[in-house]
């Protein structure tokens, strides 16, 4: 009796860097079969594609030119879209991993990860699971066991936290603006919110705070 062919896995990749898109696409085509890959450069592109396609997985960058990945996650959750999402980002897990999972992501991988980790994460999520790296899992366990007090920066919104981390690494307002595709005035507004919420006064205090809390690695 002839075996029915395996169903095609349809995966969307969303990133505003074409080289990254093509790199992840090649990894998927090399490691999964049968697989169909759809590429998108913006959050709006993805939200449009979701209306007309069934995706088994979305691989989503946090920093996009029109909206950030966290906003897209929340919008998908609000619309009750049950498509599993794997966040892939230049930001370390310590900065955005837990926030992504709380927002509904099924996994988080940094762009520094090796190919095998990305493949493992995709396989885990496609099988119905959730992926976090072993190192991040150990850190989460230690935090839970130590019952760590909530840090002031945990009250920040996702975008405020993103701006704080970048300023904490010594980036200028202009550099932050160019990286996350917001106007300099908008970045200054976020900086002011960060200062007020954490109880700081100047950018150099943000840098010191980020270093003290391990957010400037």
C-alpha positions as CSV (number, residue, x, y, z in Angstrom):
1,X,0.0,0.0,0.0
2,X,1.4,3.4,-1.0
3,X,2.2,5.7,1.8
4,X,0.6,9.1,1.7
5,X,3.2,11.9,1.3
6,X,4.0,14.0,4.4
7,X,2.1,17.3,4.6
8,X,4.1,20.4,3.5
9,X,5.2,22.5,6.5
10,X,4.6,26.2,5.7
11,X,7.0,28.6,7.5
12,X,7.1,32.4,7.4
13,X,10.3,34.3,8.1
14,X,10.0,38.0,8.9
15,X,13.2,40.1,9.0
16,X,14.1,43.4,7.4
17,X,17.5,42.2,6.3
18,X,17.4,40.2,3.0
19,X,20.7,38.4,3.8
20,X,19.2,37.1,7.1
21,X,16.0,36.0,5.3
22,X,17.9,34.1,2.7
23,X,20.2,32.5,5.3
24,X,17.4,31.2,7.4
25,X,15.5,30.1,4.3
26,X,18.5,28.0,3.2
27,X,18.8,26.4,6.7
28,X,15.1,25.4,6.6
29,X,15.2,24.1,3.1
30,X,18.3,22.0,3.9
31,X,17.0,20.5,7.2
32,X,13.2,20.1,6.6
33,X,11.3,18.4,3.9
34,X,8.7,18.9,2.5
35,X,8.8,22.6,3.5
36,X,7.5,25.8,1.9
37,X,9.1,29.1,3.0
38,X,7.5,32.6,2.7
39,X,9.6,35.7,3.3
40,X,8.4,39.1,4.6
41,X,10.3,42.3,5.3
42,X,7.9,44.0,7.7
43,X,5.3,43.4,10.3
44,X,2.5,44.7,8.0
45,X,3.6,42.2,5.3
46,X,3.3,39.3,7.8
47,X,-0.1,40.4,9.1
48,X,-1.3,40.6,5.5
49,X,0.1,37.1,4.7
50,X,-1.6,35.6,7.7
51,X,-5.0,36.6,6.4
52,X,-4.4,34.5,3.2
53,X,-2.2,31.7,4.2
54,X,-2.0,28.9,6.8
55,X,1.4,28.9,8.5
56,X,2.7,26.2,10.8
57,X,5.3,28.5,12.2
58,X,6.4,32.1,12.0
59,X,10.1,33.0,12.6
60,X,10.0,36.6,13.7
61,X,12.6,39.3,14.3
62,X,12.0,41.7,17.1
63,X,13.3,44.9,15.3
64,X,11.3,45.6,12.2
65,X,11.0,49.0,10.3
66,X,7.3,49.4,11.0
67,X,6.6,47.7,14.3
68,X,8.5,45.5,16.8
69,X,8.0,41.8,17.1
70,X,6.5,42.1,20.6
71,X,3.7,44.3,19.2
72,X,3.1,41.8,16.5
73,X,2.9,39.0,19.0
74,X,0.4,40.9,21.1
75,X,-1.7,41.7,18.0
76,X,-1.7,38.0,17.0
77,X,-2.7,37.0,20.5
78,X,-5.5,39.7,20.6
79,X,-6.9,38.3,17.3
80,X,-6.6,34.8,18.7
81,X,-4.3,33.6,16.0
82,X,-2.8,30.3,17.3
83,X,0.2,30.3,14.9
84,X,3.4,29.3,16.9
85,X,6.1,32.0,16.8
86,X,9.8,31.6,17.2
87,X,11.5,34.9,18.0
88,X,15.0,35.3,16.5
89,X,16.9,38.5,17.6
90,X,20.2,40.2,17.9
91,X,19.3,40.8,21.6
92,X,20.5,38.3,24.2
93,X,18.0,36.1,25.9
94,X,18.5,37.8,29.2
95,X,17.1,41.0,27.6
96,X,14.1,39.8,25.7
97,X,13.7,36.0,26.1
98,X,11.3,36.0,29.0
99,X,9.3,39.0,27.7
100,X,8.9,37.2,24.4
101,X,7.6,34.0,26.1
102,X,5.2,36.0,28.2
103,X,3.9,37.7,25.1
104,X,3.1,34.4,23.5
105,X,6.2,33.3,21.7
106,X,7.0,29.6,21.7
107,X,10.7,30.0,21.6
108,X,13.6,32.5,21.5
109,X,16.9,32.2,19.6
110,X,19.6,34.8,19.2
111,X,21.1,35.5,15.8
112,X,24.4,34.5,17.3
113,X,23.1,30.9,17.7
114,X,24.6,28.1,15.7
115,X,22.6,26.5,12.9
116,X,21.9,23.4,15.0
117,X,20.2,25.4,17.7
118,X,17.9,27.1,15.2
119,X,17.0,23.7,13.7
120,X,16.4,22.2,17.1
121,X,14.1,25.2,18.1
122,X,12.1,24.8,14.9
123,X,11.7,21.1,15.3
124,X,10.7,21.5,19.0
125,X,8.0,24.1,18.2
126,X,6.7,22.2,15.1
127,X,6.2,19.2,17.4
128,X,4.1,21.2,19.8
129,X,6.7,22.2,22.3
130,X,8.5,25.4,23.5
131,X,12.2,26.1,23.0
132,X,14.6,27.9,25.3
133,X,18.3,27.3,25.3
134,X,19.8,25.2,28.1
135,X,21.8,28.2,29.4
136,X,18.7,30.4,29.6
137,X,16.7,27.5,31.2
138,X,19.3,27.2,34.0
139,X,19.2,31.0,34.6
140,X,15.4,30.9,34.8
141,X,15.6,28.0,37.3
142,X,18.1,29.9,39.5
143,X,16.0,33.0,39.4
144,X,13.0,31.0,40.5
145,X,14.9,29.2,43.3
146,X,16.3,32.4,44.6
147,X,12.9,34.1,44.4
148,X,14.6,37.2,43.0
149,X,12.9,40.5,43.7
150,X,11.4,42.2,40.7
151,X,13.9,44.7,39.3
152,X,12.7,48.3,38.5
153,X,13.3,47.7,34.7
154,X,10.7,45.0,34.7
155,X,8.0,47.7,34.9
156,X,9.0,49.1,31.5
157,X,7.1,48.4,28.3
158,X,8.9,46.3,25.7
159,X,9.8,49.3,23.6
160,X,11.0,51.3,26.7
161,X,13.1,48.3,27.7
162,X,14.6,48.0,24.2
163,X,15.6,51.7,24.2
164,X,17.0,51.4,27.8
165,X,19.2,48.4,26.8
166,X,20.6,50.2,23.8
167,X,21.3,53.4,25.7
168,X,22.8,51.2,28.4
169,X,25.3,49.9,25.9
170,X,26.4,53.5,25.2
171,X,24.5,54.1,22.0
172,X,23.5,57.6,21.2
173,X,20.0,58.8,20.6
174,X,20.7,58.9,16.8
175,X,22.1,55.4,16.8
176,X,19.1,54.0,18.7
177,X,16.8,55.9,16.3
178,X,18.5,54.4,13.2
179,X,18.6,50.9,14.6
180,X,14.9,50.6,15.7
181,X,13.5,52.9,13.0
182,X,12.0,55.6,15.2
183,X,12.5,59.3,15.1
184,X,15.1,60.8,17.4
185,X,12.3,62.8,19.2
186,X,10.4,59.5,19.8
187,X,13.6,57.9,21.2
188,X,14.1,60.9,23.5
189,X,10.5,60.5,24.8
190,X,11.1,56.8,25.6
191,X,14.4,57.7,27.3
192,X,12.5,60.2,29.5
193,X,9.9,57.5,30.4
194,X,12.7,55.1,31.3
195,X,14.4,57.7,33.6
196,X,11.1,58.4,35.3
197,X,10.0,54.8,35.8
198,X,13.4,53.6,37.1
199,X,14.1,56.7,39.1
200,X,17.2,57.9,37.3
201,X,18.2,61.4,36.1
202,X,20.7,61.1,33.3
203,X,21.8,58.7,30.5
204,X,25.1,57.9,32.2
205,X,23.0,56.5,35.1
206,X,21.1,54.3,32.6
207,X,24.5,53.0,31.5
208,X,25.5,52.3,35.1
209,X,22.1,50.7,35.8
210,X,22.4,48.4,32.7
211,X,25.9,47.3,33.7
212,X,24.8,46.5,37.3
213,X,21.9,44.4,36.1
214,X,23.7,42.6,33.4
215,X,21.9,44.3,30.5
216,X,24.9,45.7,28.8
217,X,26.7,42.6,27.7
